[in-house]
Amino acid sequence: MAVGNELQSVVDFVKTMYPTAKIIKQNVPSTPASNTFVVRLLTSDTESETLYHMRRNRDYQVVYYGSNIEDVITKLDAVERKTMNNLVIPITGSLRYIRVEGFSSSMPFKTESGVDVALGVLQTTVREARDQKTYDKIMHVYARIER
């Protein structure tokens, strides 16, 4: 799976909870507004598990800008609860899932522009098949019986 598709899947997951909130991928705005989420890829590493598949560990930062500290705490806590209750996030355009390994969040604080904000980190894993060499299919099989 492409990392962009997985990032979009996390954005879509948050969007199902807060359809009226503005959600920005990857770029933190210079002057954030209230009721805004920013979802960013923080880290990505790949581990070999078998000859046939690998595990991709990715951390996503979920930032919420709100009107006050209570709003920020409530919204980020709801995202944390939903991810930890579901334990999987559907991958957009696929039958596969992103596995949730954990969610941690920071204490809320006020930005220079006066908007309250809190940061959360969503730890995930996705298992992927390695690229395998493909062979031509056997198109015709004939049986020969000898007596």
C-alpha positions as CSV (number, residue, x, y, z in Angstrom):
1,M,0.0,0.0,0.0
2,A,1.1,3.5,-0.6
3,V,1.8,5.7,2.4
4,G,-0.4,8.4,0.8
5,N,-3.4,6.1,0.7
6,E,-2.8,5.1,4.4
7,L,-2.6,8.8,5.4
8,Q,-5.8,9.5,3.5
9,S,-7.4,6.5,5.4
10,V,-6.5,8.1,8.8
11,V,-7.9,11.4,7.6
12,D,-11.1,9.7,6.5
13,F,-11.4,7.9,9.8
14,V,-11.2,11.3,11.7
15,K,-13.6,12.8,9.2
16,T,-16.3,10.2,10.0
17,M,-16.2,11.5,13.6
18,Y,-16.1,15.2,12.8
19,P,-17.6,15.9,9.4
20,T,-17.8,19.7,9.9
21,A,-14.2,20.0,11.0
22,K,-11.5,21.2,8.6
23,I,-8.9,18.5,8.1
24,I,-5.5,19.2,6.6
25,K,-3.0,16.5,5.5
26,Q,0.6,16.8,6.3
27,N,1.0,20.7,6.3
28,V,0.6,22.6,9.6
29,P,-1.1,26.0,8.8
30,S,0.9,29.1,9.9
31,T,-2.3,30.6,11.4
32,P,-4.5,27.7,12.5
33,A,-8.2,28.2,13.1
34,S,-10.5,26.6,15.6
35,N,-12.1,23.3,14.7
36,T,-9.2,22.2,12.6
37,F,-7.4,18.8,12.5
38,V,-4.0,18.3,11.0
39,V,-3.0,14.7,10.3
40,R,0.7,14.1,9.5
41,L,3.0,11.2,8.9
42,L,5.7,11.3,11.6
43,T,7.8,8.2,11.2
44,S,7.8,5.1,9.1
45,D,9.9,2.0,9.3
46,T,9.8,-1.4,7.8
47,E,10.6,-4.8,9.4
48,S,11.1,-8.1,7.7
49,E,8.9,-10.8,9.2
50,T,9.1,-13.7,6.7
51,L,10.3,-14.3,3.2
52,Y,6.8,-13.5,2.0
53,H,5.7,-10.4,4.0
54,M,7.0,-7.4,5.9
55,R,5.5,-5.1,8.6
56,R,5.3,-1.4,8.1
57,N,5.2,0.6,11.4
58,R,4.0,4.1,11.0
59,D,3.3,6.9,13.5
60,Y,0.8,9.6,12.6
61,Q,0.4,12.9,14.4
62,V,-3.1,14.0,14.9
63,V,-3.3,17.7,15.9
64,Y,-6.5,19.4,17.0
65,Y,-6.9,23.2,17.2
66,G,-10.0,24.2,19.2
67,S,-11.7,27.2,20.7
68,N,-10.8,26.3,24.3
69,I,-9.0,23.7,26.4
70,E,-12.1,21.7,27.2
71,D,-12.9,21.4,23.5
72,V,-9.4,20.3,22.6
73,I,-9.3,17.7,25.3
74,T,-12.7,16.3,24.5
75,K,-12.1,16.0,20.7
76,L,-8.7,14.4,21.0
77,D,-9.9,12.0,23.7
78,A,-12.8,11.0,21.4
79,V,-10.4,10.2,18.6
80,E,-8.2,8.2,21.0
81,R,-11.2,6.2,22.3
82,K,-12.5,5.5,18.8
83,T,-9.2,4.3,17.5
84,M,-8.5,2.1,20.6
85,N,-12.1,0.7,20.6
86,N,-11.9,-0.2,16.9
87,L,-8.3,-1.2,16.8
88,V,-8.4,-1.1,13.0
89,I,-8.8,1.7,10.4
90,P,-10.2,0.6,7.0
91,I,-7.7,1.4,4.2
92,T,-9.5,3.6,1.6
93,G,-10.2,1.8,-1.7
94,S,-9.1,-1.6,-0.3
95,L,-10.4,-4.5,1.7
96,R,-7.4,-4.2,4.1
97,Y,-7.0,-2.5,7.4
98,I,-4.4,-0.4,9.3
99,R,-3.9,-2.0,12.8
100,V,-3.9,0.5,15.7
101,E,-1.1,-0.2,18.1
102,G,-1.6,2.7,20.5
103,F,-2.5,6.4,20.8
104,S,-0.8,9.0,23.1
105,S,-1.6,12.6,23.5
106,S,0.0,15.8,24.9
107,M,-1.3,18.3,27.4
108,P,-3.2,21.1,25.6
109,F,-1.5,24.4,25.2
110,K,-2.2,27.8,23.6
111,T,-0.6,28.9,20.3
112,E,0.9,32.3,19.6
113,S,-2.3,33.2,17.7
114,G,-4.4,32.3,20.8
115,V,-5.9,29.0,19.6
116,D,-5.8,26.0,22.0
117,V,-4.1,22.9,20.6
118,A,-3.2,19.3,21.6
119,L,-1.2,16.7,19.8
120,G,-1.8,13.0,19.6
121,V,0.4,10.3,18.1
122,L,-1.3,7.3,16.5
123,Q,0.9,4.2,16.3
124,T,0.0,1.8,13.5
125,T,1.1,-1.3,11.6
126,V,0.3,-2.7,8.2
127,R,1.5,-6.0,7.0
128,E,2.3,-6.2,3.3
129,A,3.3,-9.0,0.9
130,R,6.7,-8.7,-0.6
131,D,6.9,-8.4,-4.4
132,Q,7.2,-12.0,-5.7
133,K,8.5,-13.2,-9.0
134,T,5.6,-14.2,-11.2
135,Y,5.5,-17.0,-13.7
136,D,3.5,-17.6,-16.9
137,K,0.4,-19.7,-16.2
138,I,0.3,-23.2,-17.6
139,M,-2.3,-22.8,-20.4
140,H,-2.8,-26.4,-21.6
141,V,-2.2,-29.7,-19.9
142,Y,-2.5,-32.9,-21.9
143,A,-2.7,-36.3,-20.3
144,R,-1.0,-39.3,-21.9
145,I,-1.9,-42.7,-20.7
146,E,0.5,-45.6,-21.4
147,R,-0.5,-49.2,-20.9
